[in-house]
Amino acid sequence: MDTGAIRHIMVVGAGTMGTGIAQVLAMNGFYVILCDVEHSILEHALDAIMHDIDRRISKGKLTAEDKQTVQKNIIITPELTSAREADFVIESVSETPELKRDIFARLDQLTSPGVILATNTSSISITAIGSATDRPEKVVGMHFMNPVPVMKLIEIIPGLLTSQDTIDTVMVLGRKLGKTPVEAADYPGFIANRVLMPMINEAIYALMEGVGTVEAIDTVMKLGMNHPMGPLALADFIGLDVVLHVLNVLNEGLGDPKYRPCPLLRKMVTAGQLGCKSGQGFYTYDESDL
Ligand SMILES: NC(=O)c1ccc[n+]([C@@H]2O[C@H](COP(=O)([O-])OP(=O)(O)OC[C@H]3O[C@@H](n4cnc5c(N)ncnc54)[C@H](O)[C@@H]3O)[C@@H](O)[C@H]2O)c1
């Protein structure tokens, strides 16, 4: 498919990731139809986008004209039926397999047959999502990183039946967004989480076994390996519940005990210590950090 024919892109789900994806699409000249279940969520997403654009303007990275372009390029709707207007769809709703499969089945009915349906899932099989549609050759993973306007990577994940034409199209689209798309196969965790999560898990084991303090472990990885953030600070940023969920997916999907989530991680999640978003994880956060 010629990416020049892609003008109107629907983003389904206006949470953390959908908001960032909508912003990047609009900044790069695409018309965005941003969809979520409630108007209040959509208004909040628009406010977040404008706040980020204002911040970039104050730093001299964007102009008032860029802001107008973004304002003009995004419309919001609580109706999935607006997908009829879309040339391309990126789904970024909550990470629940049944919800995603239901949305893909509906998108399959609503959109023209040639439209590519991409998902931003972190851990659900693209092949499984594609099987909810009659066009699995046009279903593909586009795994953006958080925060989307800042992070350069998009993992591109073909399902078992995804066509080469679909892969080529999303590769070109990713580059048009100023990102670096990298292809990964449809196995649990793709590349990013397959490599990252065992490292975070090992850091938590090291903490639990008293190999080092939180500060010692993060400092070793920052100064010794040149990582911009230590693994424990990164786990807090991602959310300890999300880390546990992805480790469970790797553990169950690959069946290798090396992915077994650390008992300390399970205990912290059970206690509601979820990292930045709850105010307490490996570090303590106050309002100004949130
Ligand atoms: N947060 C991350 O760091 C990250 C990174 C990469 C990928 N992801 C993936 O991105 C997706 C979204 O994650 P998030 O962190 O933005 O979650 P989030 O909870 O911030 O947002 C999810 C949004 O989906 C909406 N939603 C739920 N059901 C819907 C429906 N039927 N129709 C329309 N909208 C609906 C919710 O109202 C919510 O606004 C997930 O698949 C997640 O695995 C997340």
Ligand as a Chemical Component Dictionary entry (heavy atoms), coordinates in Angstrom:
data_LIG
# 
_chem_comp.id                   LIG 
_chem_comp.type                 NON-POLYMER 
_chem_comp.pdbx_formal_charge   0 
_chem_comp.three_letter_code    LIG 
# 
loop_
_chem_comp_atom.comp_id 
_chem_comp_atom.atom_id 
_chem_comp_atom.alt_atom_id 
_chem_comp_atom.type_symbol 
_chem_comp_atom.charge 
_chem_comp_atom.model_Cartn_x 
_chem_comp_atom.model_Cartn_y 
_chem_comp_atom.model_Cartn_z 
_chem_comp_atom.pdbx_ordinal 
LIG N1  N1  N 0  2.369   2.484  29.031 1  
LIG C1  C1  C 0  3.427   2.009  28.379 2  
LIG O1  O1  O 0  4.588   2.253  28.762 3  
LIG C2  C2  C 0  3.239   1.206  27.121 4  
LIG C3  C3  C 0  4.318   1.110  26.211 5  
LIG C4  C4  C 0  4.110   0.443  25.008 6  
LIG C5  C5  C 0  2.877   -0.140 24.730 7  
LIG N2  N2  N 1  1.868   -0.055 25.657 8  
LIG C6  C6  C 0  0.586   -0.657 25.294 9  
LIG O2  O2  O 0  -0.283  0.400  24.879 10 
LIG C7  C7  C 0  -1.638  0.054  25.164 11 
LIG C8  C8  C 0  -2.279  1.146  25.992 12 
LIG O3  O3  O 0  -1.513  1.344  27.156 13 
LIG P1  P1  P 0  -1.609  2.686  28.026 14 
LIG O4  O4  O 0  -0.449  2.656  28.960 15 
LIG O5  O5  O -1 -1.839  3.866  27.144 16 
LIG O6  O6  O 0  -2.955  2.373  28.857 17 
LIG P2  P2  P 0  -3.971  3.404  29.515 18 
LIG O7  O7  O 0  -4.667  2.651  30.588 19 
LIG O8  O8  O 0  -3.279  4.702  29.860 20 
LIG O9  O9  O 0  -5.006  3.731  28.320 21 
LIG C9  C9  C 0  -5.896  2.781  27.789 22 
LIG C10 C10 C 0  -7.080  3.541  27.254 23 
LIG O10 O10 O 0  -7.923  2.627  26.549 24 
LIG C11 C11 C 0  -9.249  3.093  26.709 25 
LIG N3  N3  N 0  -10.218 2.088  26.346 26 
LIG C12 C12 C 0  -10.603 0.975  27.031 27 
LIG N4  N4  N 0  -11.572 0.321  26.361 28 
LIG C13 C13 C 0  -11.808 1.030  25.230 29 
LIG C14 C14 C 0  -12.716 0.869  24.133 30 
LIG N5  N5  N 0  -13.566 -0.152 24.084 31 
LIG N6  N6  N 0  -12.684 1.801  23.149 32 
LIG C15 C15 C 0  -11.831 2.850  23.190 33 
LIG N7  N7  N 0  -10.964 3.055  24.203 34 
LIG C16 C16 C 0  -10.955 2.149  25.209 35 
LIG C17 C17 C 0  -9.300  3.484  28.189 36 
LIG O11 O11 O 0  -10.422 4.321  28.477 37 
LIG C18 C18 C 0  -7.959  4.198  28.354 38 
LIG O12 O12 O 0  -8.068  5.590  28.114 39 
LIG C19 C19 C 0  -1.587  -1.314 25.859 40 
LIG O13 O13 O 0  -1.791  -2.309 24.900 41 
LIG C20 C20 C 0  -0.162  -1.368 26.405 42 
LIG O14 O14 O 0  0.310   -2.693 26.551 43 
LIG C21 C21 C 0  2.017   0.624  26.828 44 
# 
loop_
_chem_comp_bond.comp_id 
_chem_comp_bond.atom_id_1 
_chem_comp_bond.atom_id_2 
_chem_comp_bond.value_order 
_chem_comp_bond.pdbx_ordinal 
LIG N1  C1  SING 1  
LIG C1  O1  DOUB 2  
LIG C1  C2  SING 3  
LIG C2  C3  SING 4  
LIG C2  C21 DOUB 5  
LIG C3  C4  DOUB 6  
LIG C4  C5  SING 7  
LIG C5  N2  DOUB 8  
LIG N2  C6  SING 9  
LIG N2  C21 SING 10 
LIG C6  O2  SING 11 
LIG C6  C20 SING 12 
LIG O2  C7  SING 13 
LIG C7  C8  SING 14 
LIG C7  C19 SING 15 
LIG C8  O3  SING 16 
LIG O3  P1  SING 17 
LIG P1  O4  DOUB 18 
LIG P1  O5  SING 19 
LIG P1  O6  SING 20 
LIG O6  P2  SING 21 
LIG P2  O7  DOUB 22 
LIG P2  O8  SING 23 
LIG P2  O9  SING 24 
LIG O9  C9  SING 25 
LIG C9  C10 SING 26 
LIG C10 O10 SING 27 
LIG C10 C18 SING 28 
LIG O10 C11 SING 29 
LIG C11 N3  SING 30 
LIG C11 C17 SING 31 
LIG N3  C12 SING 32 
LIG N3  C16 SING 33 
LIG C12 N4  DOUB 34 
LIG N4  C13 SING 35 
LIG C13 C14 SING 36 
LIG C13 C16 DOUB 37 
LIG C14 N5  SING 38 
LIG C14 N6  DOUB 39 
LIG N6  C15 SING 40 
LIG C15 N7  DOUB 41 
LIG N7  C16 SING 42 
LIG C17 O11 SING 43 
LIG C17 C18 SING 44 
LIG C18 O12 SING 45 
LIG C19 O13 SING 46 
LIG C19 C20 SING 47 
LIG C20 O14 SING 48 
# 
